[in-house]
Amino acid sequence: MSKRVRILRNVAMFLHATIVSTAAFGQSLLDPALEVETVVSGLTQPTALAILPTGEGTPREMLVCEKATGRVQHVRGADIVGTALDLHVNSRSERGLLGMALHPEFASNGWVYLYYTASNTGGDSFDQNAVQSHRVERYAWDGSSLGSPTPILELPALPGPNHDGGVILFLPDGKLYGVIGDLNRNGQLQNFATGPVPDDTGIIFRLNDDGSEPTDNPFFTLGGLMAKVYAYGVRNSFGLDFDPVTGALWDTENGPRTFDEINRVVPGFNSGWERIMGPVARDSEGTSDLWQAPGAQYGDPLFSWRATIGVTSIHFIRGDVLGPTLAHRVLVGDNNNGSLYLFEPSGDRATLVMPTPETEDRVADSTAERTLFLFGTGFGIVTDIESGADGVYVCSIGGNVYRIHGASTSVQPSPWGDVKRLYRSRPRR
């Protein structure tokens, strides 16, 4: 066994022991300067949350989407004070009420955008074919409820029933971005050059706030369904966020059995699915078999997991709500392990800093390498991560919302400090 492998194994064992020692208390964090608490419980499969602006000294308020009930719950403090909206959803597999975004001018217009799978039964349904479409709609918040819908976008929902995407958000450019997975289709947007023409699957879309296509979209001049496309070749995604420093869009993407990914998404991005998951260097055919729309560009993931973790949300910590050392770092959640992972952007924020020589290939090939990025455990299936004025909020499908917090003026130790010290102290050949 090489010295590097022994070091990685020892680091993994050290971190595992640290987590196990606090496992009896539920959620745990590796950083002793931070704490985690349950702030909302009793929700039914929550998928997305939005923290509402409130005056100083008033209780925290948020809206929370529930996947299978189709309800948007109004939460004040720790209490569910009412149902703001109840949609008729199809919730089979990954369908349901999936995403929510507040308009950049929410404080003045009250606009809330929702992404959901519409049932065709007049009520909630679970049957495979009891579905109309995926829909993005706009509602107006009046302080207790959401009013009548304004249609923004309609997307396919069949065959599915998985790979539905559903995350939506506004970027600093004022445009609405969202993702839909491939719905198990095999067309040009999935990089089959002779397959069906673009059909609104496996894409990240970019829209004006009224649902129209911006004229500066990368494929706008192609017209038709491509006019809304910002990126394609996406198998499925449960995570979108923008870097608050640069405004760039990032995503997480799910691999079938290997190579979950973190990507920095540039205009015209081709993420490679179904031909490539993970780095192109590990694909025998390279990029030669991709379907490249005019102006498209393939890009390798900034990081991937060789064995899938069921990667979910991605979130840039806003400001120093967890201390100055963690400002604008990247948090990522998962489905399979109930974990949160922490990444540090590079100086130019175009890629990620890798903490050890073994991860310089930007792939976690083992449990030990995956553990190097571990931030916390015990969170169940993480469905959303958002920053608030008093910490970072983590939404879990099990029914809870957690708050991670710490003194904003304290200097936080790097979670990678022990790893780096071990490497610096190893004997040189």
N, C-alpha and C positions, 0 to 999 in steps of 0.2 A: 504493500500500500504506500503510495507516494505521500510526501510530507504535506502537499497541498490538500490532498483528499482527507488526510487525518485532521488537518486544521478545519476544513469545512465540516467534517463530521462532529468535531468537538464544539464548534460554534453552534451547529444545529442542536446538539444535545444540551448545551448551555441555555439557549433560548427556549427550547422545549421545557426544560426544568423550571425556568422562570415563569412560563405560562401555567404549567401544571400546578405550581405552588399557589396560584390564585384562582384556579379553575372553579373551586368550590363556591366562589363569590359571583359566578356568572361571567359577565363580560370582563375581559382583562386587557390591559395595555402594557406594552413593553417599556414605555417611558414613565418613570415613577413620578414625574412632575405633572402628569395629566391624570384626570379622573373621568369615569364614565358613570352616568346615571340614567335610569329609565324615566322619561318625562311624560310619555303617553303610553297607555296600554289599553287593551280591549278593542282594538281595531280588527277588521276582518280582511286579511291578505292585503295590507297596504302596499302600494306600488310606487307612489310619487307623493312628494310633499312640497308645499310652497309656504314660506314664512311671510306673513303679511306685515306691511309697515304699520307700526303702532307708535303712539306717543310715549315719551319717556315716563317711566313709572307705571305704565299700564301693563296688564298681563300679556304674555306672549300669545299671539294668535297665528294659526296656520290652517291651511286646507290640506286634506289628505285624501288621495284617491284609493278606493278599494277595488281590487281586481274583479272579483266574481259577483259582488253585489251591485256594481255600477254606481256606487254612491260616492259623492264627494262630501267628506265629513268636515264640519267646522269645529276646530279645537281651540279652546281658550284655556291658557294655563295647562293643567294636566287633564282637563275634562273635555269630553265630546259633548258639545252644547247643542248640536243639531245637525241635520242632514241638509247641506246646501243644494244638492241636486241628486236625483236618482235616475240614471240612464238604464235603458234596456240593453244588456250586453250579452254576447256569447262568450263564455269563459272557458271553452274547451282548450286544454293544453295551455299554451302561452297567450291565448286571446284574453280579452277583457278590457277593463278601464286601465290604461297602461301609462299614460303620460300627461303632464300638466306643465304649463308655462305661464308666467305673468308677463303681460305686456310691459315694455320698458317704461311706459308712462302710466302704469297701473294706479299710482297714487292719485292721478287726476281722472283717468277714464274707467278704472275698475275692470279692465278686460282680462279674462282668464281663458286660456286655450287648453282644450282637452283632446287627447287622442284615445279612441276606443274602438272596439269591435262591435258593430251594431247587430243585434239580434233581429230576426225577421218574424218573431212569434208574438210581438206585442208585450213581451215580458223577458225576463232573463232566461237564457237557454244554455245548454251544454252540448247539444247534438252537433255533429260534424257539419251538417249542411243547413242548420238553422241559423244562417248568417247572411247578412246583407253585404257589408263592406267594412273596411277600416275607415274611420272618419276623423278629421280634425275639425273642430267647431270652436267658435268663440262665444263666450258668455260674459255678461256684465254682473259684477259683484255689487250688492247693495248693502253689505254689512252683515247679512244673515243668510242670503240665498243667491243663487245664480239664475238669471232670467232665461229668456228664450234663446235658442241657438242661432248663430249666424254661420252658415256653412263656409268653410275655408278650403277643404280638400277632401276628396274621396279617393280611396286606394283599394286595390283588390284584397280579398281575404281568403280565397281558395287557391289551391287545395289546402295548404296548411296542414294541420291546425297550429303548427309551431312556426318559428322564425317570423314572428310578427313585428319585431322591433317595438316601437311605441314611444321612445324618448323624444321629447321636443324641448326646444329652448330658443331664446333670443340671444343673438350675439351683439357685440357693441355696434355693429353696422346697422342695427335696427331690423334685421331680417330674421324670419322664423326658420329654424332648421329642425329637421326631424329625420328619423330613420325607420325604414321598413326592411325586414329580412327577405330572403329569397322565396318564402312560402313553398319551398321544395320544388321550385321551377328550374328549368334548364334552358335559358335563353341567352341572348347576346349580353344581357346585363350580368349574367353569370359566366361570361367569357367563353361561350360556345359560339364560334363565328358563324356557323350554319344553323344555329338555333332560332327560335322565335324572336321577332324584333322587340325592342324595348317595350316593357309592359308595366313599369312602375314597381318592380320588385328588386330587392337587393340594392337599394339606393339610399343615399342621404339627399334629401330635397332641401331647397332654399327658396323661400317665398317672401313676398311683401306681406305686411300684416293683414291685408285684405284677401290674400290667397292668390294674387296674380304673380306672374314670374318676373323677377328682376331682369332687366335687359343686360346686366353685366354678369349673369350666370355663365359658367364656362361653356355650356352647350346650347345656349339660348338660340343661336343662329341656326341650329339644326331643326328647331321647331318641334311641334308635336309634344309627345310625352317627355322628350329629352330636355325641353326648355326649363323644366323645374329641377333637373338633376345637378347636384353639386359634386357627388362622388358615386361610384358604383362598384360592383364586384364584392359586395358585403354579404356574407353568409347570414349573419344575424348579429344584432347589437343590443345590449341593455345599458350602454353608457355613452353619453355625449357630454362634453363640457368645453368651455373655452378658457384659454390661458388669460387671466386678467391683466398680465403684463404686456403681452403681444397681441391679444385678440384672436389668436389662432385656434382653430377647431381641433379637438382631439376626440378619439373614440376608443372604445373597447370592442373587440369582435370575438365571437365564439367559434372555435374550431369543432370539427365533428368528433374526433377522438384525440387529436393532437393540435398543438399550436393555437391556443387562445392568444389574442394579440392586444397590444396598445399601439395606436397609430396617431400620427400627426397628419391631419387631413387637409391637404392643399386643394385649391380649386381644380376640378378635373381629375381628381384622384381615382385610380383604378386599384382597388385593394387586392385583386387577384383571384378571389373565389370564382369559380370552383377549381381553377387550375393550380392555385398556390395558396397555402396557408403557412405562416411562419416565414423565415427569411428565404429569399430566392436561391441562396447558395445551397440550401438543403432540398431543392426541387430538381429532379433529374432533367426536366425539359426547359427550365428557365422561363423566360417571358415570351418565348417564340410562339406559344399557342394561345396567348391572350387575345381577346377581341378589343382592339383599341379604337374607340370612337375618336373622331378628329379632335385633337387637342388634349386627349387623355394622357395621363402619365402614371405608370406603376410606381409604387413606393414600398420599400420593406417596412415591416413593423419596427417600432423603436424598442420593443421588448415583446417576448412571447414565452409562453409556458409549454414545454415539450409535452407534458401530460396535462390535459385540460383541468382547470379548476372551476370551470363554469363562471368565467369572469363576468361581472355585472357592472355596477356603477363606476364612473370615474369622476373625480372632483378635485379642482384646484382650491386649496385652502385659501380663503380670501383674507388678505392682510395678516395681522398677527393675532388672530383670535385664539390660536394655540401657542402663542409665543413667537418672538421674532425669528428664531431659527427655523421654524416650520412655515413661515410665511410663503405662500404661493408654491408650496410643495404639492405633490400629487398623491391623493388617496384613491385606492381602487378596492372594490369589494368583490366577493365571490359567492357562488351558490353551493359549492361542494364542501367547503371547510368552515364556513361561518367566519371567515377571516377578513381583515383589512390589511392592505399592503401600502407601503410608503415609498415613493420615488422622488428623487431630486433632479430637477431639470438642469441641463448644462448651462454654462454661462450665457450662451446665445439663445437658450430656451428652444432650440431646434431639435434636441434629443435628450436622452437621460444619462445621468452619471451612473456608471457601473462600479460597485464597491470592491470587487475582487477580480483578479485575472481570470478566474473561471467563468465569470459572467460577461467578459468583454465581447463574447459572441452574441450577446443580447438575448440569450435563451436560458431559461431555467431548466436544465436538463435533469435535475434530481430534486428530491425533497430538501436536501441540504441547501441547494442554491435557491430554491423557492423561499426557504425560511430566512434567508438573508434580508429579504424585503418585508418581513412580517412586522406589522404595527400593532395588531390587536386580534383577539379571538373571542368566540362566544356570541357573535352577532347574528347567527342564523343566516338565512338567505338575504343578503343585502340588496335592497331594491332602489335606494336613492341615498345620496349624500349631499347635504347642503350646508353652507356656512350661514350662521346667524351672528348677531352682534355679540352674543355671549358664548360662542363655541361652535362646534361642528355637530350637525344633527345627522343621525344614521337611521334610516327607515328599514325595518326588517319585516319580511313577509309573514312572520309568526304573529304579528299583531302589535308590535311595539315600535316606538320611536325613542332613540337614545340620544343623549347629549354628551359629547366629549368636551371637556373644558379644563382650563388651567389658568394660572396667573399670567396675564399678557405681558407683564413686565419682567418675568423671570427668564433666565437664559436656559433654554432647553438643551440637554445633551443630545448629541446625534445618535440615533438608533444604530448607526453603523460604527460607532466609536470602538467597541470591543473587537469587531472584525478587523478594522484597520490596524489596531494595536497588535493583534496577533500576527498580522502579515509583516509589520515592520520589525517584529522581534524574532522572526524565523531565521534560522541560519542561512547564509548565502552560500551558493555553490561556487 
